[in-house]
Amino acid sequence: MDENAFDEIPESSTSPSQPAFLSIIWTVVSVGLIMATLLTLFTPTGLFSNRSLEAMFQALQANPGAAYPTPTPRPMPRVGIVAGHAGNDSGAVCPDGLTEAQVNLEIALRVQQRLLAVGYQVDLLNEFDERLAGYQAQVLVSIHNDSCNYINDEATGFKVAAASSSLFPEKAERLTACLVDRYAKATGLRYHPNTITRDMTEYHTFSEINSETTAAIIETGFLNLDRRILTEEPDRVAQGVADGILCFLRNEPIGQNGTSP
């Protein structure tokens, strides 16, 4: 190669000109300034002025719950308690004037109080209460009692029945089992499954309430032979009914034939 060939290469092709070099430097400096500005803007002091921060802190101090709203609690299930014959007629009448309606209402009021005490919404309803039309609740129990006349020495104890045709028969069966189990334990009374009448399985309220409301009727005793516990220990009777309802609502365990495992 000719030694003088390098002498023919222009100087500008081997090194940048001075204006081009200054342009590169200026570009680097400009990018640096822009980045520094952005970083400054996105610091807390850039985002919020001292005045804005002070106002925000004052608002939080005035209403500390605003930053952490209190969750709304879910409403407890609704329960309906029918006081048998209330508002309509006396029901069975004893020789001394004691009426089934009186006994039913006394027990129903105590059941309501027990369920209210543990947080449930409870409606106390009359026999033909207008609210029963389409009534919707998790459970409805109608409280009644049997005859005040002496029948025989076996006419003592209680009966429980659900609707003969229920939209959810498994729920109706479970409510019945819960009431039988818990009521027997609370009162010591005997269950009479073989003396349940058609008036119980086709009780008028069953066809009036919402089809999704699980319902049952309980005759808590005979006003003749069971009169003492029904009139002198109504709290014990009410506890048995309330415990049966809670067993159903809380899905508590029960064994075969309505007995606890």
Contacts in CASP RR format, 6 or more apart in sequence:
PFRMAT RR
TARGET T0000
AUTHOR 0000-0000-0000
METHOD contacts of the structure
MODEL  1
MDENAFDEIPESSTSPSQPAFLSIIWTVVSVGLIMATLLTLFTPTGLFSN
RSLEAMFQALQANPGAAYPTPTPRPMPRVGIVAGHAGNDSGAVCPDGLTE
AQVNLEIALRVQQRLLAVGYQVDLLNEFDERLAGYQAQVLVSIHNDSCNY
INDEATGFKVAAASSSLFPEKAERLTACLVDRYAKATGLRYHPNTITRDM
TEYHTFSEINSETTAAIIETGFLNLDRRILTEEPDRVAQGVADGILCFLR
NEPIGQNGTSP
16 24 0 8 1.000
40 46 0 8 1.000
41 47 0 8 1.000
44 53 0 8 1.000
48 56 0 8 1.000
59 66 0 8 1.000
60 66 0 8 1.000
60 67 0 8 1.000
75 121 0 8 1.000
76 119 0 8 1.000
76 120 0 8 1.000
76 121 0 8 1.000
77 120 0 8 1.000
77 121 0 8 1.000
77 137 0 8 1.000
77 138 0 8 1.000
77 139 0 8 1.000
77 249 0 8 1.000
78 120 0 8 1.000
78 121 0 8 1.000
78 122 0 8 1.000
78 123 0 8 1.000
78 136 0 8 1.000
78 137 0 8 1.000
78 138 0 8 1.000
79 115 0 8 1.000
79 120 0 8 1.000
79 121 0 8 1.000
79 122 0 8 1.000
79 123 0 8 1.000
79 137 0 8 1.000
79 138 0 8 1.000
79 139 0 8 1.000
79 140 0 8 1.000
79 141 0 8 1.000
79 245 0 8 1.000
79 249 0 8 1.000
80 122 0 8 1.000
80 123 0 8 1.000
80 124 0 8 1.000
80 125 0 8 1.000
80 135 0 8 1.000
80 137 0 8 1.000
80 139 0 8 1.000
80 140 0 8 1.000
80 141 0 8 1.000
81 108 0 8 1.000
81 111 0 8 1.000
81 112 0 8 1.000
81 115 0 8 1.000
81 122 0 8 1.000
81 123 0 8 1.000
81 124 0 8 1.000
81 125 0 8 1.000
81 140 0 8 1.000
81 141 0 8 1.000
81 142 0 8 1.000
81 143 0 8 1.000
82 108 0 8 1.000
82 125 0 8 1.000
82 126 0 8 1.000
82 127 0 8 1.000
82 129 0 8 1.000
82 132 0 8 1.000
82 140 0 8 1.000
82 141 0 8 1.000
82 142 0 8 1.000
82 143 0 8 1.000
82 205 0 8 1.000
83 101 0 8 1.000
83 104 0 8 1.000
83 105 0 8 1.000
83 107 0 8 1.000
83 108 0 8 1.000
83 109 0 8 1.000
83 124 0 8 1.000
83 125 0 8 1.000
83 126 0 8 1.000
83 127 0 8 1.000
83 143 0 8 1.000
84 91 0 8 1.000
84 100 0 8 1.000
84 101 0 8 1.000
84 104 0 8 1.000
84 105 0 8 1.000
84 108 0 8 1.000
84 126 0 8 1.000
84 127 0 8 1.000
84 142 0 8 1.000
84 143 0 8 1.000
84 144 0 8 1.000
85 91 0 8 1.000
85 99 0 8 1.000
85 100 0 8 1.000
85 101 0 8 1.000
85 104 0 8 1.000
85 127 0 8 1.000
85 144 0 8 1.000
86 101 0 8 1.000
86 104 0 8 1.000
86 105 0 8 1.000
86 108 0 8 1.000
86 126 0 8 1.000
86 127 0 8 1.000
87 101 0 8 1.000
87 126 0 8 1.000
87 127 0 8 1.000
87 128 0 8 1.000
88 126 0 8 1.000
88 127 0 8 1.000
88 128 0 8 1.000
89 101 0 8 1.000
89 127 0 8 1.000
90 99 0 8 1.000
90 100 0 8 1.000
90 101 0 8 1.000
91 99 0 8 1.000
91 100 0 8 1.000
91 101 0 8 1.000
92 99 0 8 1.000
92 100 0 8 1.000
92 145 0 8 1.000
92 146 0 8 1.000
92 147 0 8 1.000
92 148 0 8 1.000
92 223 0 8 1.000
93 99 0 8 1.000
93 100 0 8 1.000
93 148 0 8 1.000
94 148 0 8 1.000
94 223 0 8 1.000
94 224 0 8 1.000
94 227 0 8 1.000
95 148 0 8 1.000
98 148 0 8 1.000
98 223 0 8 1.000
98 227 0 8 1.000
98 231 0 8 1.000
100 144 0 8 1.000
100 145 0 8 1.000
100 148 0 8 1.000
100 223 0 8 1.000
103 145 0 8 1.000
103 223 0 8 1.000
103 230 0 8 1.000
103 231 0 8 1.000
103 234 0 8 1.000
104 143 0 8 1.000
104 144 0 8 1.000
104 145 0 8 1.000
106 234 0 8 1.000
107 143 0 8 1.000
107 220 0 8 1.000
107 230 0 8 1.000
107 234 0 8 1.000
107 237 0 8 1.000
107 238 0 8 1.000
107 241 0 8 1.000
108 124 0 8 1.000
108 143 0 8 1.000
109 124 0 8 1.000
110 234 0 8 1.000
110 235 0 8 1.000
110 237 0 8 1.000
110 238 0 8 1.000
110 239 0 8 1.000
110 242 0 8 1.000
111 141 0 8 1.000
111 143 0 8 1.000
111 238 0 8 1.000
111 241 0 8 1.000
111 242 0 8 1.000
111 245 0 8 1.000
112 122 0 8 1.000
112 124 0 8 1.000
113 238 0 8 1.000
114 238 0 8 1.000
114 239 0 8 1.000
114 242 0 8 1.000
115 122 0 8 1.000
115 242 0 8 1.000
115 245 0 8 1.000
115 246 0 8 1.000
116 122 0 8 1.000
118 246 0 8 1.000
120 249 0 8 1.000
123 131 0 8 1.000
123 135 0 8 1.000
123 137 0 8 1.000
125 131 0 8 1.000
125 132 0 8 1.000
125 135 0 8 1.000
132 205 0 8 1.000
132 208 0 8 1.000
132 209 0 8 1.000
133 208 0 8 1.000
134 208 0 8 1.000
134 209 0 8 1.000
134 210 0 8 1.000
134 213 0 8 1.000
135 208 0 8 1.000
135 209 0 8 1.000
135 210 0 8 1.000
135 213 0 8 1.000
136 209 0 8 1.000
136 210 0 8 1.000
136 212 0 8 1.000
136 213 0 8 1.000
137 213 0 8 1.000
138 213 0 8 1.000
138 214 0 8 1.000
138 249 0 8 1.000
139 175 0 8 1.000
139 213 0 8 1.000
139 214 0 8 1.000
139 215 0 8 1.000
139 216 0 8 1.000
139 245 0 8 1.000
139 248 0 8 1.000
139 249 0 8 1.000
140 205 0 8 1.000
140 209 0 8 1.000
140 213 0 8 1.000
140 214 0 8 1.000
140 215 0 8 1.000
140 216 0 8 1.000
141 175 0 8 1.000
141 179 0 8 1.000
141 215 0 8 1.000
141 216 0 8 1.000
141 217 0 8 1.000
141 218 0 8 1.000
141 241 0 8 1.000
141 245 0 8 1.000
142 203 0 8 1.000
142 205 0 8 1.000
142 215 0 8 1.000
142 216 0 8 1.000
142 217 0 8 1.000
142 218 0 8 1.000
143 218 0 8 1.000
143 220 0 8 1.000
143 241 0 8 1.000
144 217 0 8 1.000
144 218 0 8 1.000
144 219 0 8 1.000
144 220 0 8 1.000
145 219 0 8 1.000
145 220 0 8 1.000
145 221 0 8 1.000
145 222 0 8 1.000
145 223 0 8 1.000
145 230 0 8 1.000
146 155 0 8 1.000
146 159 0 8 1.000
146 219 0 8 1.000
146 221 0 8 1.000
146 222 0 8 1.000
146 223 0 8 1.000
147 155 0 8 1.000
147 222 0 8 1.000
147 223 0 8 1.000
147 224 0 8 1.000
148 222 0 8 1.000
148 223 0 8 1.000
148 224 0 8 1.000
148 227 0 8 1.000
149 224 0 8 1.000
150 224 0 8 1.000
150 225 0 8 1.000
151 222 0 8 1.000
151 224 0 8 1.000
153 225 0 8 1.000
155 222 0 8 1.000
155 224 0 8 1.000
155 225 0 8 1.000
156 189 0 8 1.000
156 190 0 8 1.000
156 221 0 8 1.000
156 222 0 8 1.000
156 225 0 8 1.000
156 226 0 8 1.000
157 189 0 8 1.000
157 190 0 8 1.000
157 191 0 8 1.000
157 192 0 8 1.000
157 221 0 8 1.000
157 222 0 8 1.000
157 225 0 8 1.000
157 226 0 8 1.000
158 183 0 8 1.000
158 184 0 8 1.000
158 187 0 8 1.000
158 189 0 8 1.000
158 190 0 8 1.000
158 191 0 8 1.000
158 192 0 8 1.000
158 218 0 8 1.000
158 219 0 8 1.000
158 220 0 8 1.000
158 221 0 8 1.000
159 191 0 8 1.000
159 192 0 8 1.000
159 193 0 8 1.000
159 195 0 8 1.000
159 196 0 8 1.000
159 200 0 8 1.000
159 218 0 8 1.000
159 219 0 8 1.000
159 221 0 8 1.000
160 176 0 8 1.000
160 179 0 8 1.000
160 180 0 8 1.000
160 183 0 8 1.000
160 191 0 8 1.000
160 196 0 8 1.000
160 216 0 8 1.000
160 217 0 8 1.000
160 218 0 8 1.000
160 219 0 8 1.000
161 176 0 8 1.000
161 196 0 8 1.000
161 200 0 8 1.000
161 201 0 8 1.000
161 203 0 8 1.000
161 216 0 8 1.000
161 217 0 8 1.000
162 172 0 8 1.000
162 173 0 8 1.000
162 175 0 8 1.000
162 176 0 8 1.000
162 201 0 8 1.000
162 206 0 8 1.000
162 214 0 8 1.000
162 215 0 8 1.000
162 216 0 8 1.000
162 217 0 8 1.000
163 172 0 8 1.000
163 201 0 8 1.000
163 202 0 8 1.000
163 203 0 8 1.000
163 206 0 8 1.000
163 207 0 8 1.000
163 215 0 8 1.000
164 201 0 8 1.000
164 202 0 8 1.000
166 172 0 8 1.000
166 206 0 8 1.000
166 214 0 8 1.000
167 211 0 8 1.000
167 212 0 8 1.000
168 212 0 8 1.000
168 214 0 8 1.000
171 214 0 8 1.000
172 214 0 8 1.000
172 215 0 8 1.000
172 216 0 8 1.000
174 248 0 8 1.000
175 214 0 8 1.000
175 215 0 8 1.000
175 216 0 8 1.000
175 245 0 8 1.000
175 248 0 8 1.000
176 216 0 8 1.000
177 254 0 8 1.000
177 258 0 8 1.000
178 244 0 8 1.000
178 245 0 8 1.000
178 247 0 8 1.000
178 248 0 8 1.000
178 252 0 8 1.000
178 254 0 8 1.000
178 258 0 8 1.000
179 216 0 8 1.000
179 218 0 8 1.000
179 241 0 8 1.000
179 244 0 8 1.000
179 245 0 8 1.000
179 247 0 8 1.000
179 248 0 8 1.000
180 191 0 8 1.000
180 258 0 8 1.000
181 244 0 8 1.000
181 247 0 8 1.000
181 254 0 8 1.000
181 255 0 8 1.000
181 258 0 8 1.000
181 259 0 8 1.000
181 260 0 8 1.000
182 240 0 8 1.000
182 243 0 8 1.000
182 244 0 8 1.000
182 246 0 8 1.000
182 247 0 8 1.000
183 189 0 8 1.000
183 191 0 8 1.000
183 218 0 8 1.000
183 220 0 8 1.000
183 240 0 8 1.000
183 241 0 8 1.000
183 243 0 8 1.000
183 244 0 8 1.000
184 190 0 8 1.000
184 191 0 8 1.000
185 240 0 8 1.000
185 243 0 8 1.000
185 260 0 8 1.000
186 236 0 8 1.000
186 237 0 8 1.000
186 239 0 8 1.000
186 240 0 8 1.000
186 243 0 8 1.000
187 220 0 8 1.000
187 229 0 8 1.000
187 236 0 8 1.000
187 237 0 8 1.000
187 240 0 8 1.000
189 221 0 8 1.000
189 226 0 8 1.000
189 229 0 8 1.000
200 217 0 8 1.000
200 219 0 8 1.000
203 217 0 8 1.000
205 215 0 8 1.000
205 217 0 8 1.000
206 215 0 8 1.000
209 215 0 8 1.000
214 248 0 8 1.000
218 241 0 8 1.000
220 226 0 8 1.000
220 230 0 8 1.000
220 237 0 8 1.000
220 241 0 8 1.000
221 230 0 8 1.000
223 230 0 8 1.000
229 236 0 8 1.000
229 237 0 8 1.000
230 237 0 8 1.000
246 252 0 8 1.000
247 254 0 8 1.000
253 260 0 8 1.000
253 261 0 8 1.000
254 260 0 8 1.000
254 261 0 8 1.000
255 261 0 8 1.000
END
